[in-house]
Amino acid sequence: MLDGPGESQWQLGAGATAVIVLVGVLWFGRRRRLATAERVRKCAPLAAFFSEFSKSVTTERRLSQLFDPAVFKKMHRATLKALNRCVVAELGEFVCMEASTCRLAARTDETGTPHFRAVARCQFKKNHNVQCEVSWKLANANTGYRALVVSFRARPSSSELDVLNYIDPKDYEGFGERFVATMLSNSPDSAFDMMAPSLQSGIGNSQSISIEMKRVVNAIGGLKDRHLDIGLSDARMTTVGPAEAQRRALHLEYVLLGNVRDARVTLVCVFSGLQTLVIKYTFTGLAVKQKTVVVDSSGSPIAAT
């Protein structure tokens, strides 16, 4: 067994290396925590915006306003502006602001608490994407919106998915059938109540549609195990048909979030009593300008344009 000056020097060297590595890990962790705190601080304008928004509307109007198209557009612009300030503070001149986009999504957790998320994508001059995500929730009627998470992450733009590259054309025809079957399988007699919740009272029922939509879309070939999230961006009640035969209809628009670029699904659900008569859905993305399919109450395609 070796036991001499060489062995002692080796042990001292190994010990010194371990100490250096430990100090480096602690220093890096501290730098990372400080950097995260600084990013949150720099995104204070966004938290302030939502704080002011929650104070500017009454409790009864707050959630319903999120589903008003005009309010949504206004919030998109304001959110994008606030997010841009955050990203500029973080990345400076490396960001090409003209390429920025913003999406606003909402969901309800298992306790029924509404959560909202703003996602902004900004283009690096070096052809990289930086995604800034901000999440907040409606804590209660008194405190309004509270920022929860602010995060930045970068990835090569080539890693983004064009969702339409992963959907076979024949899957379009099956989409309506699957959606109808999914939505009507649990409670056919209360289809309208399930699919057309009161937009004045909350978003719980609306977001149950998002959950079903995500399940249906993920079932389409090629999208399994992809980073896919669906956010409800527009929901409104309307009527269709001539004046003497008006029928209730529900217009829904979803945006596909995550590693998906500029894709959205629009559904128009027409009801007569509690029976769904026609569902028309439009899938819009980069590879195809627009695909519209009309299906009957059984989900069978009637026409496609």
C-alpha atoms as one frame of an Amber mdcrd trajectory, in Angstrom:
protein
   0.000   0.000   0.000   1.334   3.411  -0.953   1.948   5.755   1.952   4.303
   8.663   1.460   4.731  12.276   0.395   3.228  11.568  -3.027   0.085  10.064
  -1.544  -0.313  12.970   0.890   0.091  15.505  -1.898  -2.506  13.660  -3.970
  -4.982  13.716  -1.076  -4.377  17.422  -0.502  -4.855  18.126  -4.199  -8.098
  16.134  -4.332  -9.388  17.910  -1.239  -8.563  21.317  -2.678 -10.317  20.411
  -5.926 -13.435  19.332  -4.039 -13.473  22.597  -2.101 -13.092  24.612  -5.312
 -15.934  22.682  -6.974 -18.188  23.185  -3.933 -17.452  26.903  -3.819 -18.130
  27.132  -7.554 -21.481  25.359  -7.227 -22.554  27.608  -4.354 -21.424  30.718
  -6.241 -23.224  29.669  -9.410 -26.397  28.858  -7.467 -26.309  32.250  -5.786
 -25.760  33.974  -9.141 -28.705  32.066 -10.600 -31.001  32.970  -7.699 -29.983
  36.617  -7.944 -30.507  36.585 -11.717 -33.985  35.091 -11.296 -34.894  37.692
  -8.693 -33.607  40.423 -10.998 -35.710  39.123 -13.876 -38.804  39.126 -11.694
 -37.991  42.670 -10.580 -37.536  43.808 -14.172 -40.936  42.350 -15.027 -42.634
  44.430 -12.351 -44.441  46.508 -15.044 -46.332  43.381 -16.091 -47.445  42.602
 -12.541 -48.440  46.248 -12.124 -50.506  46.100 -15.300 -52.560  43.134 -14.148
 -52.892  44.622 -10.683 -54.357  47.783 -12.190 -56.570  45.749 -14.518 -58.046
  43.825 -11.586 -58.810  47.074  -9.781 -60.405  48.694 -12.818 -63.273  46.227
 -13.171 -65.819  44.827 -10.777 -65.620  41.239  -9.613 -68.660  40.274 -11.694
 -67.227  41.758 -14.876 -63.619  40.727 -14.456 -63.759  37.198 -15.793 -66.433
  37.842 -18.408 -64.342  40.678 -19.841 -61.579  38.219 -20.619 -63.901  36.556
 -23.123 -64.902  39.764 -24.872 -62.953  39.917 -28.169 -62.386  43.678 -27.906
 -61.094  43.375 -24.346 -58.937  40.431 -25.337 -57.286  42.427 -28.110 -56.702
  45.317 -25.731 -55.194  42.988 -23.138 -53.029  41.327 -25.798 -51.596  44.700
 -26.760 -51.046  45.783 -23.163 -49.577  42.413 -22.202 -47.236  42.426 -25.177
 -46.121  45.957 -24.355 -45.375  45.009 -20.748 -43.619  41.802 -21.784 -41.550
  43.702 -24.309 -40.304  45.957 -21.523 -39.307  42.871 -19.554 -37.472  41.279
 -22.461 -35.700  44.507 -23.402 -34.493  44.845 -19.817 -33.172  41.304 -19.963
 -31.776  41.088 -23.502 -31.290  44.669 -24.660 -30.462  45.210 -28.302 -30.350
  41.494 -29.047 -34.119  41.397 -29.491 -35.922  42.221 -32.713 -39.171  43.584
 -31.317 -41.034  43.526 -34.637 -41.154  39.730 -34.516 -42.785  39.577 -31.094
 -46.099  37.846 -30.607 -48.272  37.347 -27.559 -50.841  34.786 -26.499 -53.105
  34.856 -23.463 -54.483  31.581 -22.111 -56.689  30.636 -19.186 -57.342  27.436
 -17.281 -58.911  26.305 -14.015 -57.049  24.052 -11.575 -58.526  21.196  -9.552
 -59.650  23.608  -6.818 -61.562  25.768  -9.291 -59.078  28.654  -9.083 -58.674
  30.465 -12.421 -55.096  30.671 -13.703 -53.994  32.822 -16.613 -50.793  32.732
 -18.622 -49.241  35.206 -21.009 -46.687  33.897 -23.485 -44.521  36.153 -25.628
 -42.041  35.053 -28.256 -39.264  37.383 -29.344 -36.743  36.800 -32.094 -33.009
  36.958 -31.467 -30.941  38.673 -34.129 -28.848  35.505 -34.073 -31.876  33.458
 -35.156 -32.809  32.145 -31.729 -36.122  32.403 -29.974 -36.534  33.689 -26.459
 -39.795  32.857 -24.779 -40.978  34.801 -21.761 -43.788  33.235 -19.762 -45.747
  34.941 -17.014 -48.363  33.140 -14.939 -50.778  34.654 -12.481 -54.026  33.737
 -10.795 -57.141  35.304  -9.391 -56.381  34.852  -5.677 -59.730  36.143  -4.431
 -62.232  38.900  -5.090 -60.311  41.401  -2.974 -56.687  40.924  -3.997 -57.285
  40.402  -7.716 -54.454  39.202  -9.911 -51.112  38.208  -8.425 -48.024  37.370
 -10.459 -46.758  33.877  -9.700 -44.025  32.914 -12.136 -41.759  34.809 -14.494
 -39.371  32.763 -16.608 -37.131  33.143 -19.638 -35.800  30.398 -21.824 -34.020
  30.269 -25.151 -34.031  27.627 -27.848 -33.088  27.422 -31.540 -35.947  28.508
 -33.758 -35.531  25.311 -35.772 -36.829  23.319 -32.797 -40.252  24.955 -33.033
 -42.962  22.782 -34.489 -45.349  23.667 -37.248 -48.298  21.694 -35.966 -49.662
  21.150 -39.471 -46.580  19.177 -40.452 -47.689  16.500 -38.013 -51.325  16.195
 -39.030 -52.272  13.960 -41.920 -54.939  15.550 -44.200 -57.351  12.690 -43.509
 -57.237  13.552 -39.804 -59.145  16.759 -40.525 -62.219  14.727 -41.453 -62.011
  12.775 -38.211 -61.524  15.787 -35.997 -65.178  16.866 -35.943 -66.401  13.340
 -35.305 -64.004  12.855 -32.401 -64.845  16.223 -30.932 -68.603  15.631 -31.070
 -68.258  12.147 -29.595 -66.042  13.417 -26.792 -68.240  16.353 -25.880 -71.527
  14.427 -25.971 -70.371  11.140 -24.435 -70.845  12.087 -20.778 -74.157  13.928
 -20.760 -75.927  14.195 -24.133 -79.031  15.772 -22.608 -77.088  18.706 -21.201
 -74.781  19.312 -24.161 -75.728  22.946 -24.483 -75.236  23.646 -20.781 -71.835
  21.994 -20.922 -70.642  23.652 -24.117 -72.200  27.077 -23.697 -71.567  28.247
 -20.117 -72.635  31.650 -18.910 -69.755  33.979 -19.699 -70.903  36.315 -16.929
 -70.340  33.893 -14.064 -66.896  32.412 -14.574 -64.694  30.228 -16.727 -64.911
  26.827 -15.059 -67.231  25.268 -17.644 -65.448  27.011 -20.501 -62.140  25.551
 -19.445 -63.604  22.054 -19.224 -64.011  22.439 -22.980 -60.307  23.258 -23.229
 -59.458  20.070 -21.352 -61.577  17.995 -23.739 -60.166  19.842 -26.740 -56.628
  19.080 -25.623 -57.491  15.420 -25.200 -59.033  15.241 -28.664 -56.220  17.129
 -30.394 -53.564  15.040 -28.666 -55.336  11.938 -29.970 -54.765  13.046 -33.552
 -51.936  11.109 -35.166 -48.506  12.720 -34.940 -49.242  14.999 -31.987 -48.828
  12.459 -29.213 -46.043  13.254 -26.744 -45.600  16.710 -28.263 -45.405  19.794
 -26.084 -48.919  20.976 -26.819 -51.203  23.172 -24.781 -54.537  24.674 -25.746
 -55.779  27.995 -24.449 -59.241  29.444 -24.922 -58.747  32.855 -26.555 -62.320
  33.755 -27.501 -65.770  32.540 -26.473 -69.058  34.199 -27.288 -72.717  33.368
 -27.752 -74.441  34.232 -31.018 -77.349  33.175 -33.228 -77.441  31.840 -36.772
 -80.102  31.356 -39.398 -82.980  33.507 -40.688 -85.008  35.659 -38.302 -87.931
  33.229 -38.278 -85.690  30.293 -37.374 -82.916  31.658 -35.193 -80.755  29.071
 -33.475 -78.302  29.485 -30.647 -74.636  29.093 -31.476 -71.394  29.108 -29.535
 -68.239  30.503 -31.124 -64.966  29.286 -29.627 -61.407  30.054 -30.638 -58.408
  28.223 -29.249 -54.731  28.947 -29.685 -52.213  26.127 -29.594 -49.425  27.078
 -27.223 -46.072  25.528 -26.484 -43.799  24.412 -29.313 -46.377  25.277 -31.954
 -46.291  28.245 -34.274 -49.298  30.416 -35.132 -51.949  27.692 -35.105 -55.481
  28.068 -33.863 -58.763  26.181 -33.947 -62.119  27.917 -34.351 -65.347  26.066
 -33.574 -68.911  27.177 -34.228 -71.442  24.982 -32.407 -75.089  25.381 -33.446
 -77.866  24.098 -31.205 -81.576  23.437 -31.532 -82.916  22.896 -28.044 -80.304
  20.688 -26.404 -79.280  18.920 -29.592 -76.110  19.887 -31.430 -77.036  20.189
 -35.115 -73.875  21.368 -36.849 -70.326  21.936 -35.740 -68.058  23.849 -38.092
 -64.401  24.062 -37.200 -61.575  25.915 -38.871 -57.930  25.006 -38.442 -55.526
  27.809 -39.347 -51.749  27.553 -39.411 -48.608  28.116 -41.426 -48.704  25.181
 -43.827 -52.356  25.585 -44.814 -54.133  28.922 -44.848 -57.443  27.521 -43.691
 -59.331  24.272 -43.466 -63.042  24.281 -42.620 -65.122  21.149 -42.102 -68.856
  21.028 -41.370 -70.196  17.926 -39.647 -73.717  16.854 -38.751 -74.975  15.937
 -35.296 -73.381  12.487 -35.533 -70.019  13.983 -36.408 -70.053  12.849 -40.033
 -68.471  15.384 -42.425 -70.975  17.263 -44.589 -68.639  19.581 -46.477 -65.045
  20.720 -46.449 -63.530  23.898 -47.855
